[in-house]
Amino acid sequence: METAASGKQAAPGALTAFARFALCGGGVGIAAGFAVTALASWVPWALANAMITVVSTLLSTELHARFTFGAGGRATWRQHAQSAGSAVAAYAVTCIAMVVLQQLAADPGAALQQVVYLSASAFAGAGRFAVLRLVVFARNRSQPAAPSTVPVCAAEARVSPRSDPATLCCAA
């Protein structure tokens, strides 16, 4: 969908963007889970996890730029860096939650671990959505002003006699 005035794709509403965020992020997350398991059969798990995390973050950022937030094209390097920063913060939240669980429960069962991990992931995901929507892919960034198409008079511009004739004769 494009707007007539700007020629850019219209930004989706918050609920639409959140649904797309969950779909893209969830889809990439599920695929990443399978990819880590497969890759870990050839390399150490920590290395497989790191490699897949980098690839999945790059892929997610591209999907979010093109589809989730309607940025109208590929993600920039700045957006990739900011997205990676938000992914690291989300990873830290889940790690902290699991460490706290281990401190509070001597032997937490698998179900409790999943509840804590998924709850922390949901909390971190909501925070990551807000950061991506409000900072990384924000639409209202200050942009340089478009050049004026109104001619400037020579007296106002203090141009030299060799200037463009249209500039010199703007009153004509």
BALO-343107 format. One record per residue: chain; x, y, z of N, C-alpha, C in turn. Coordinates in steps of 0.05 Angstrom, whole numbers. Example, Ala and Ser with C-alpha at 12.3 -4.5 7.8 and 13.67 -1.06 7.14 Angstrom:
REM BALO-343107
(A; (264; -114; 156); (246; -90; 156); (264; -66; 156))
(A; (257; -45; 142); (273; -21; 143); (258; 1; 157))
END
This chain:
REM BALO-343107
(A; (17; -23; 0); (0; 0; 0); (18; 25; 0))
(A; (13; 43; -17); (29; 67; -19); (11; 91; -14))
(A; (23; 112; -3); (8; 137; -1); (14; 154; -25))
(A; (-6; 169; -33); (-3; 185; -57); (17; 208; -53))
(A; (18; 220; -29); (35; 243; -25); (64; 236; -24))
(A; (71; 215; -9); (99; 210; -4); (111; 188; -22))
(A; (94; 170; -33); (104; 149; -49); (116; 126; -32))
(A; (115; 128; -5); (125; 108; 12); (102; 90; 21))
(A; (109; 66; 30); (90; 48; 40); (79; 58; 67))
(A; (53; 57; 71); (41; 66; 96); (49; 48; 119))
(A; (55; 60; 142); (62; 44; 165); (37; 30; 176))
(A; (39; 4; 183); (16; -10; 193); (10; 0; 222))
(A; (-15; -4; 230); (-22; 2; 258); (-8; -15; 278))
(A; (-10; -8; 303); (5; -22; 324); (-3; -52; 326))
(A; (-29; -57; 324); (-38; -85; 327); (-30; -102; 303))
(A; (-32; -91; 279); (-23; -105; 255); (7; -110; 256))
(A; (22; -89; 264); (51; -92; 266); (58; -113; 287))
(A; (44; -114; 310); (50; -133; 330); (44; -162; 320))
(A; (22; -165; 306); (15; -191; 295); (37; -200; 275))
(A; (46; -182; 259); (67; -188; 239); (93; -194; 254))
(A; (99; -179; 275); (123; -183; 291); (123; -211; 303))
(A; (100; -219; 314); (98; -246; 326); (101; -268; 305))
(A; (88; -263; 282); (90; -283; 260); (118; -286; 250))
(A; (130; -263; 243); (158; -264; 232); (178; -274; 253))
(A; (177; -262; 277); (196; -270; 298); (192; -298; 307))
(A; (166; -306; 310); (160; -333; 318); (169; -354; 297))
(A; (163; -347; 272); (171; -365; 250); (201; -369; 248))
(A; (215; -346; 250); (244; -348; 249); (255; -362; 274))
(A; (242; -357; 297); (250; -370; 322); (247; -401; 320))
(A; (225; -410; 310); (220; -439; 307); (240; -451; 288))
(A; (244; -438; 265); (264; -448; 246); (292; -448; 258))
(A; (298; -427; 273); (325; -426; 286); (329; -448; 306))
(A; (307; -455; 320); (309; -478; 339); (317; -504; 326))
(A; (304; -509; 303); (310; -533; 288); (339; -531; 276))
(A; (346; -507; 267); (373; -503; 255); (395; -507; 275))
(A; (391; -497; 299); (411; -501; 320); (415; -530; 326))
(A; (393; -545; 329); (395; -573; 334); (409; -588; 312))
(A; (403; -581; 287); (416; -595; 265); (446; -588; 263))
(A; (452; -562; 266); (480; -553; 265); (497; -564; 288))
(A; (484; -567; 311); (498; -576; 335); (508; -605; 332))
(A; (498; -619; 312); (508; -646; 308); (535; -646; 294))
(A; (543; -622; 284); (570; -620; 270); (589; -602; 285))
(A; (579; -583; 300); (596; -565; 315); (586; -563; 344))
(A; (602; -553; 362); (593; -550; 390); (567; -534; 391))
(A; (550; -540; 411); (524; -528; 413); (526; -497; 416))
(A; (545; -488; 432); (547; -459; 437); (554; -445; 411))
(A; (572; -457; 394); (579; -445; 369); (555; -445; 350))
(A; (541; -468; 349); (517; -470; 332); (496; -449; 340))
(A; (492; -445; 366); (473; -426; 376); (481; -397; 368))
(A; (507; -391; 371); (516; -364; 364); (513; -359; 334))
(A; (520; -379; 317); (518; -376; 288); (489; -372; 280))
(A; (471; -388; 290); (443; -387; 283); (431; -361; 294))
(A; (439; -352; 317); (429; -327; 328); (436; -304; 310))
(A; (460; -303; 300); (468; -281; 282); (452; -282; 256))
(A; (450; -305; 244); (434; -308; 219); (405; -302; 224))
(A; (393; -312; 245); (365; -308; 250); (359; -278; 257))
(A; (377; -265; 270); (373; -236; 276); (375; -220; 250))
(A; (394; -226; 233); (395; -212; 207); (369; -217; 191))
(A; (360; -242; 190); (336; -248; 175); (312; -235; 187))
(A; (309; -235; 213); (287; -223; 226); (286; -193; 221))
(A; (309; -180; 222); (311; -151; 218); (302; -144; 190))
(A; (310; -160; 170); (301; -155; 143); (271; -159; 140))
(A; (260; -180; 152); (231; -185; 152); (216; -162; 165))
(A; (227; -153; 188); (213; -131; 202); (215; -105; 186))
(A; (237; -100; 173); (239; -76; 156); (220; -77; 133))
(A; (218; -99; 120); (202; -101; 95); (172; -106; 101))
(A; (166; -122; 121); (139; -132; 125); (126; -121; 151))
(A; (139; -125; 173); (127; -119; 199); (121; -89; 203))
(A; (141; -72; 198); (138; -44; 203); (135; -27; 178))
(A; (135; -40; 155); (130; -25; 130); (150; -3; 125))
(A; (176; -8; 130); (196; 12; 126); (201; 18; 97))
(A; (191; 1; 79); (193; 7; 51); (218; -2; 37))
(A; (233; -20; 48); (257; -30; 35); (274; -46; 54))
(A; (298; -50; 46); (317; -65; 62); (325; -50; 87))
(A; (333; -64; 107); (342; -52; 132); (370; -41; 128))
(A; (375; -19; 141); (402; -6; 140); (420; -20; 160))
(A; (446; -13; 158); (465; -24; 177); (459; -14; 205))
(A; (450; 11; 207); (442; 22; 233); (419; 6; 245))
(A; (399; 0; 229); (377; -15; 238); (385; -44; 246))
(A; (403; -56; 231); (413; -82; 239); (427; -81; 266))
(A; (444; -61; 270); (458; -58; 295); (439; -54; 318))
(A; (420; -36; 315); (401; -31; 336); (383; -56; 342))
(A; (376; -70; 321); (360; -94; 325); (377; -115; 340))
(A; (402; -117; 333); (420; -136; 346); (422; -129; 376))
(A; (424; -103; 381); (425; -94; 409); (400; -102; 425))
(A; (377; -99; 412); (352; -106; 426); (350; -137; 429))
(A; (362; -152; 410); (362; -181; 413); (380; -190; 436))
(A; (403; -176; 439); (421; -182; 461); (407; -176; 488))
(A; (393; -154; 489); (379; -147; 514); (357; -168; 520))
(A; (343; -177; 500); (322; -197; 504); (335; -224; 513))
(A; (358; -231; 502); (373; -254; 510); (381; -252; 540))
(A; (390; -228; 548); (398; -224; 576); (374; -227; 594))
(A; (351; -217; 586); (327; -220; 603); (320; -249; 608))
(A; (321; -266; 587); (315; -294; 590); (336; -308; 607))
(A; (361; -301; 603); (383; -313; 619); (379; -306; 649))
(A; (373; -281; 654); (370; -272; 682); (346; -287; 695))
(A; (324; -289; 680); (301; -303; 690); (308; -332; 697))
(A; (323; -345; 681); (330; -373; 686); (350; -375; 710))
(A; (368; -356; 713); (386; -356; 736); (370; -352; 762))
(A; (351; -333; 761); (334; -328; 785); (319; -353; 792))
(A; (308; -366; 772); (293; -391; 777); (311; -412; 791))
(A; (335; -415; 781); (354; -434; 793); (360; -427; 822))
(A; (361; -400; 828); (366; -392; 855); (342; -396; 874))
(A; (318; -394; 862); (294; -397; 879); (284; -426; 882))
(A; (289; -442; 862); (281; -470; 863); (305; -488; 859))
(A; (309; -506; 879); (332; -524; 878); (332; -542; 854))
(A; (309; -553; 848); (306; -572; 825); (280; -566; 810))
(A; (280; -544; 795); (255; -538; 780); (250; -559; 758))
(A; (226; -567; 755); (219; -586; 735); (219; -573; 707))
(A; (217; -590; 687); (218; -580; 659); (195; -562; 653))
(A; (171; -568; 665); (148; -551; 660); (152; -523; 671))
(A; (162; -521; 696); (166; -495; 708); (188; -480; 693))
(A; (209; -494; 684); (230; -480; 669); (218; -469; 643))
(A; (201; -484; 630); (188; -474; 605); (171; -450; 610))
(A; (155; -451; 632); (137; -429; 638); (154; -404; 644))
(A; (175; -406; 659); (192; -383; 665); (205; -373; 640))
(A; (217; -391; 624); (231; -383; 600); (212; -370; 580))
(A; (189; -382; 575); (170; -371; 556); (158; -344; 566))
(A; (153; -342; 592); (144; -317; 603); (165; -295; 600))
(A; (190; -301; 606); (211; -281; 602); (214; -274; 573))
(A; (211; -294; 555); (213; -289; 526); (191; -271; 517))
(A; (167; -276; 527); (144; -259; 520); (148; -230; 529))
(A; (158; -227; 554); (163; -201; 565); (185; -187; 548))
(A; (206; -201; 542); (228; -190; 526); (219; -184; 498))
(A; (202; -201; 487); (192; -197; 460); (175; -172; 458))
(A; (158; -167; 478); (142; -143; 479); (159; -118; 481))
(A; (180; -119; 497); (199; -97; 499); (214; -93; 473))
(A; (222; -115; 460); (236; -113; 435); (218; -102; 413))
(A; (192; -109; 413); (173; -98; 394); (172; -68; 397))
(A; (170; -59; 422); (168; -30; 427); (193; -15; 417))
(A; (217; -27; 423); (242; -14; 414); (243; -13; 384))
(A; (237; -35; 371); (238; -36; 341); (218; -16; 329))
(A; (194; -15; 340); (173; 2; 329); (179; 32; 334))
(A; (187; 38; 359); (190; 66; 367); (218; 78; 361))
(A; (238; 61; 358); (265; 71; 354); (277; 62; 327))
(A; (279; 36; 324); (293; 25; 301); (279; 31; 275))
(A; (253; 27; 273); (238; 31; 249); (218; 54; 251))
(A; (224; 73; 268); (207; 97; 272); (205; 112; 246))
(A; (181; 122; 240); (176; 137; 215); (182; 167; 218))
(A; (180; 178; 242); (182; 207; 246); (209; 217; 253))
(A; (229; 206; 241); (256; 216; 246); (260; 242; 231))
(A; (277; 259; 242); (281; 284; 228); (297; 278; 203))
(A; (287; 288; 181); (300; 284; 155); (308; 311; 143))
(A; (329; 311; 127); (336; 337; 115); (313; 348; 98))
(A; (311; 374; 99); (289; 387; 84); (294; 383; 54))
(A; (272; 380; 40); (274; 377; 11); (282; 404; -2))
(A; (298; 403; -23); (306; 428; -35); (281; 443; -46))
(A; (283; 468; -43); (260; 485; -51); (260; 487; -81))
(A; (236; 487; -93); (233; 490; -122); (226; 519; -128))
(A; (223; 536; -108); (217; 565; -112); (243; 579; -119))
(A; (245; 593; -141); (270; 607; -148); (276; 629; -128))
(A; (302; 633; -124); (312; 653; -106); (321; 677; -123))
(A; (314; 701; -115); (322; 724; -130); (351; 729; -126))
(A; (364; 741; -146); (393; 745; -145); (401; 764; -122))
(A; (385; 783; -116); (391; 802; -95); (391; 787; -68))
(A; (373; 769; -64); (372; 754; -39); (394; 733; -37))
(A; (401; 721; -60); (421; 700; -59); (449; 710; -61))
(A; (453; 735; -68); (480; 747; -71); (497; 729; -90))
(A; (486; 725; -114); (499; 709; -134); (518; 725; -150))
(A; (537; 711; -163); (555; 725; -181); (542; 728; -208))
(A; (553; 746; -225); (541; 750; -252); (542; 724; -269))
(A; (559; 705; -261); (561; 680; -277); (541; 659; -268))
(A; (523; 666; -250); (504; 646; -240); (484; 638; -261))
(A; (469; 618; -255); (448; 608; -273); (429; 631; -280))
(A; (422; 633; -306); (404; 655; -314); (377; 654; -300))
(A; (367; 630; -294); (341; 629; -280); (342; 641; -253))
(A; (365; 638; -239); (369; 650; -213); (371; 680; -216))
(A; (386; 690; -236); (390; 718; -239); (364; 733; -248))
(A; (347; 719; -263); (323; 732; -274); (298; 720; -262))
(A; (298; 715; -236); (274; 702; -224); (250; 720; -225))
(A; (253; 746; -226); (230; 764; -227); (218; 767; -255))
(A; (233; 758; -275); (224; 762; -302); (201; 744; -310))
END
